[in-house]
Amino acid sequence: MKKHFSFWFLLFFTVNSLAQLPLETRVQELLKQMTLEEKASQVNNTSPAIERLKIPAYNWWNEALHGVARAGLATSFPQPIGLAATFNDAAIYKMGVMISDEARAKYNQFQREGKHGLYEGLTFYSPNINIFRDPRWGRGHETFGEDPYLTGTMGVAFVKAMQGDDPNYFKTICTAKHFAVHSGPEPTRHEFDVKPLKKDLWETYLPAFKMLAQQGKVYSFMCAYNRLYGEPCCSDPFLLTEILRKQWGFKGFVATDCGAVWDMFMYHHTAKDSVEGMAKAIKAGVDNHCMGYVGAVIPAIKQGLLKESELDTAVARLLRARFKLGMFDADKLNSYATIPYSIVNNAAHRKYALELAEQSIVLLKNKNNILPLSKKIKTIAVIGPNANDAEISLGNYNGEPAHVSTVLEGIKNVLGKAGGIQYQKGCYIVDTVNYKREKDFKPAIEIATGADVIVFVGGISPRLEGEALQVSIDGFNGGDKTNLDLPAVQTALLKELKKTGKPIVLVLMNGSALSINWENENLDAIIEAWYGGEAAGQAVAEVLFGDHNPSGRLPVTFYRSIHDIPAFEDYTMKGKTYRYCEKPILYPFGYGLSYTKFAYSNLKLSSTILNEKIQINATVKNTGNADGDEVVQLYIHQRDQEAIKELKGYQRIHLKKGESKQVTFMLKPDDLLHYSTIQDGLAVLRGSVELMIGASSQDIRLNSSFLIKNN
């Protein structure tokens, strides 16, 4: 232990000295007092207390994907794929403020109780901004969909809200994950090597991370398990130093995905053991190791694989983060430290969870305007495996709200005692061994025969699609899907219900695109409700009966068949997502119906040549008979570029029936970057650009064009 304490370090512990010392002085003076053993102890996700220096214990691993997770009571908002369907980054920001309020309130309570353990901190492994490039990926519902721009804008809004706007302190710290090119398959995620085309790397896989680093000022990145061009992402100086820090100017800390160093010597075989693995990771730019090897750090230094100065850099970044979270300061100096526990899952947050769930719901089909249903309906048969399952709607990485509404409960709430509601589960989500369908089919068909309308609530489950799941049944493997169909048992029951001649409304609760071809051709209405959070059931019911006009839009493409997309293991983007798929699809990216109609007109550009910026104006009018929200989408196609279309703007606007509003978009050169082989990176390239405004990627209402003359 060092016996000499500098003047500045002593001052550090002097009452009321906080405001007098610059942050960097505090970090460096504290670092100087730490022994090598103490510094090494701090780079794991479980950082032990150093009592002599008044450094409390801290666990860096915490979760808040769509609400504070795994830490008891918390509001559960829709799963991110549903949040993306809102096409409303302002709403995501408001949600992020609520989540971070709850995070701080829970942390403050944990501190009062002397708790410093797992899921009790302020550094959150969220958001997941990987691109949902393939509908088979089981973790895709944790993301904001298939488009880099939508993903980036949603992620930026989330990060800004979570990290707060105090000039001195972070409210919480977000960790953007998984950097980079990490999107399945799940069973091989610890060992695969991704070698995407450079164009796809820069135009698809990296843009959202860049937006979060530069626009969102996210203070943490998580490196992924996989290799990129042969090097594990968590020991890749190209990713973690050259791109992240030098090119993008990132100032925060990097954390590994949990157990990533283990993968280096067990699966990737790029390090011979944990000593070499830890050395490579720290040298490449990793600062915090989730489930890492603290005991390997000093041997790495002694063997000459790592310099103590490189360890110092990592520890300094971690100390800097803790200072910026206010962990060494009096509560009175930090307004976030006074947020009360009573805010957790309070009435306002529960109400907003309902609003977001409503905004996320996508109306896919509405034959003969069967929806909204009349509240005077005499008898309604509610059937399906997800109709009365509260767990389904919470998705994954979720908290534990005080109450979760199911669709059955929601319908009962909306109709009240007057409604003639009958319920039968009808079938399991999937066929299981020795499952006899007829046993469950029969009572469901019986209630359907006597009903005026059938509401079938099906889909999938986060128990089937998700992270590294131990599942191997027809249609699913290890958390991923092996086909895109609705599970066969559900389609079989729907075909039997169809024979009753009664109108059928299908409500889907799932986290990924499905090839519901038969359902689309034969059923009367289809609603995509995702995993809608604690208020999912109430939100669905209010859409069904017209208390809310559906306005969600698809953040992913619904393909007709799994055979219409390239192999899952193929990370080139050709043939995938709305940007590159040339085959006929079922429902396009950006698609969603409404109970009213909208007309577009008066497209005007401020210039036909892009220099500093171009302003785009258009008018949208509600020409139908109901008030509603429209999501106006701006796409471009630049000549000689492979992308068919690229989303570059969106606005959700509310219009009363008969009302018109002008929408305005702004395009700058930096919004139109494409890969340059000369620069081996992104650049503004000369050429003609087609501009499109519409209600989906395939429903374009207005067209124009402009030129980019200089690069």
URFENPE-V112981 format. One record per residue. PHI is phi in degrees with one decimal (* if undefined). Layout:
PHI
PHI
//
This chain:
*
-76.6
-94.2
-86.3
-113.2
-69.2
-56.9
-66.1
-68.1
-63.1
-62.5
-55.3
-94.9
-80.5
-57.3
65.1
-86.2
-53.0
-68.4
-91.1
-108.5
-64.5
-54.9
-66.1
-62.5
-63.4
-62.5
-69.1
-68.6
-68.7
-60.3
-62.3
-83.4
-88.1
-75.1
-58.9
-62.5
-67.3
-64.9
-61.8
-68.3
-88.2
-89.6
-88.4
-66.3
-97.8
-95.9
-72.7
-68.2
-118.7
-63.8
-66.1
-105.4
60.0
-97.1
-75.0
-63.8
-154.3
-112.0
-76.6
-88.9
-144.1
-129.3
-157.4
-60.3
-144.8
141.8
-59.7
-116.3
60.9
-136.2
87.6
-56.4
-169.8
-72.0
-108.8
-84.7
-57.2
-56.5
-50.9
-61.6
-72.8
-60.8
-62.6
-66.9
-72.4
46.4
-142.2
-68.3
-65.0
-69.2
-65.7
-61.6
-60.3
-62.5
-61.0
-62.2
-67.3
-62.6
-69.9
-60.6
-66.0
-61.6
-65.9
-61.7
-69.9
-61.4
-59.1
-69.6
-59.6
-63.8
-62.0
-91.6
72.2
-100.3
-137.1
-96.0
-57.7
65.7
-119.5
-112.4
-124.4
-104.4
-107.8
-78.7
-155.1
-93.9
-88.5
-113.6
-65.1
-84.2
-78.4
-76.3
-143.0
-67.6
-78.5
-66.4
-67.7
-93.9
-58.6
-72.1
-80.3
-102.0
-98.4
103.8
-94.4
-104.7
-62.8
-69.7
-61.4
-59.8
-65.1
-68.1
-64.8
-64.1
-61.6
-61.3
-62.2
-64.0
-58.6
-69.1
-68.2
-83.3
82.5
-123.4
-73.6
-69.3
-107.3
-132.9
-80.8
-72.3
-142.4
-121.9
-93.2
-119.4
-75.4
-136.6
-109.8
-90.0
-149.7
55.2
-120.7
-159.0
88.6
-71.1
-64.3
-61.4
-114.4
-65.1
-85.3
-135.4
-77.2
-115.8
-100.2
-128.9
-70.6
-59.2
-57.5
-60.9
-69.7
-56.8
-81.2
-97.9
-118.6
-84.0
-102.0
-55.7
-65.3
-63.4
-63.5
-61.3
-68.3
-68.3
-94.2
-92.1
-83.8
53.8
-57.4
-102.9
-151.5
-122.6
-110.3
-81.4
-85.6
-67.9
-71.4
-89.3
-126.9
52.4
95.4
-114.5
-54.1
-58.3
-85.5
-135.4
-106.9
-65.1
-61.7
-75.8
-84.5
-114.8
-63.8
-79.0
-63.5
-91.6
-77.6
-80.2
-96.6
73.9
-66.4
-113.9
-88.9
-118.1
-111.5
-115.3
-81.8
-65.0
-71.1
88.9
-63.9
-67.7
-54.7
-61.1
-61.4
-102.9
-94.6
-122.8
-78.2
59.2
-102.1
-136.8
-81.6
-162.7
-66.2
-64.1
-67.6
-62.9
-63.9
-61.9
-62.8
-65.3
-64.7
-63.5
-75.6
130.0
-81.4
-113.2
-130.2
-116.0
-72.7
55.9
-91.4
-129.5
-59.2
-66.9
-91.8
-69.2
-66.1
-57.4
-63.7
-69.2
-65.6
-85.9
78.9
-84.7
-145.7
-92.2
-62.3
-64.2
-71.4
-64.2
-57.4
-60.7
-65.2
-65.0
-60.5
-63.5
-71.3
-62.3
-59.1
-63.3
-69.0
-61.3
-70.6
-88.4
81.7
-72.7
-109.9
-117.4
-66.4
-57.7
-65.3
-86.8
-125.7
-62.9
-67.8
-74.2
-107.3
-65.4
-80.7
-64.4
-61.1
-77.1
-68.6
53.1
-77.1
-60.7
-65.3
-71.0
-64.3
-63.8
-72.6
-60.7
-67.0
-60.6
-68.6
-62.0
-62.6
-65.8
-82.1
-72.1
-110.8
-87.3
-92.4
-149.2
-152.4
-63.3
54.1
52.4
-61.2
-99.9
-75.7
-72.2
-75.5
-73.9
-91.0
-56.3
-77.1
-137.1
-125.8
-98.7
-100.3
-135.1
127.7
-66.8
-102.9
-67.1
-132.6
-108.8
-73.1
-70.0
-52.0
-70.6
-80.9
65.3
-132.4
46.7
-114.7
-90.2
-122.8
-66.8
-64.0
-150.9
-123.4
-92.6
-91.7
-63.4
-58.8
-63.1
-60.7
-63.4
-62.0
-64.5
-71.8
-83.5
68.4
-70.6
-72.0
-77.5
-90.2
-106.0
-120.6
-132.2
-142.9
-63.2
87.4
-170.1
-75.3
-63.8
-134.1
-67.5
-122.2
-59.2
64.5
-76.0
-101.7
-57.4
-58.1
-60.3
-90.5
-62.3
-56.5
-65.6
-67.9
-65.4
-62.8
-72.7
-66.5
-62.1
-97.0
-98.8
-85.1
-152.4
-110.7
-110.2
-102.7
-108.5
-130.2
121.9
-127.5
-166.0
-66.0
-80.5
-112.1
-116.1
174.3
-83.9
45.9
-81.1
-86.9
-128.7
-145.1
-135.2
-55.5
97.3
-143.4
-150.7
63.0
107.4
-93.3
-92.4
-106.9
-147.1
-108.0
-78.1
-61.9
-46.5
-56.6
-64.9
-71.0
-63.6
-62.0
-67.4
-60.8
-65.8
-69.3
-65.9
-60.7
-65.3
-71.4
80.6
-85.1
-62.5
-124.0
-109.1
-96.6
-108.2
-98.9
-122.1
-162.8
-115.9
-153.4
-66.7
-124.0
-91.2
-91.5
-67.1
-60.6
-62.5
-65.5
-80.2
-116.2
-96.7
-83.2
-149.6
-135.9
-120.5
-99.0
-111.3
57.1
-103.3
-86.3
82.9
-65.0
-104.5
-57.2
-63.5
-64.1
-63.3
-60.6
-62.3
-69.7
-72.8
-57.1
-106.2
83.6
-71.3
-136.9
-84.7
-61.5
-146.0
-70.5
-132.5
-67.6
-89.5
-141.2
-84.2
-97.3
-85.8
-74.7
-156.9
-64.0
-79.1
-91.3
-126.8
-63.7
-58.5
-58.2
-76.3
-86.6
-91.7
-71.2
-87.4
-54.6
86.0
-120.7
63.2
-60.9
-73.6
-133.1
-80.7
-103.9
-84.2
-60.4
-121.2
-82.9
-134.1
-84.0
-53.2
85.6
-82.6
177.2
-90.3
-139.4
-84.7
-135.8
-128.7
-131.3
-115.2
-112.9
-160.6
57.1
-73.2
-137.9
-111.6
-71.2
-160.1
-101.2
-127.9
-87.2
-109.4
-84.6
-167.9
-128.1
-96.6
-119.5
-118.4
-152.5
-112.6
-123.9
-125.5
-82.5
-100.8
-95.8
-111.7
-140.3
-69.0
-172.4
-100.9
-117.4
-106.7
-86.4
-120.2
-109.5
-122.9
-132.9
-136.5
-94.9
-56.5
76.6
-103.8
-72.5
-63.3
-67.8
-147.2
-140.4
-67.1
-130.6
-178.3
-156.3
-144.1
-94.4
-127.0
-101.7
-129.2
-72.2
-59.0
87.1
-84.1
-120.2
-143.2
-94.5
-109.3
-129.1
-120.0
-129.6
-114.6
-118.6
-52.5
-67.3
-81.7
-122.5
-82.3
-135.8
-70.2
-115.6
-66.7
-65.9
-89.6
51.5
-176.9
-84.8
-155.4
-85.0
-106.9
-65.2
151.4
-88.4
-122.4
-85.4
-113.7
-133.0
-123.1
-163.2
-97.0
-164.9
-66.6
-113.6
-111.1
-89.4
-102.1
-134.8
-132.2
-158.4
-157.2
-153.0
-115.4
-109.3
-93.9
-114.5
-123.5
//
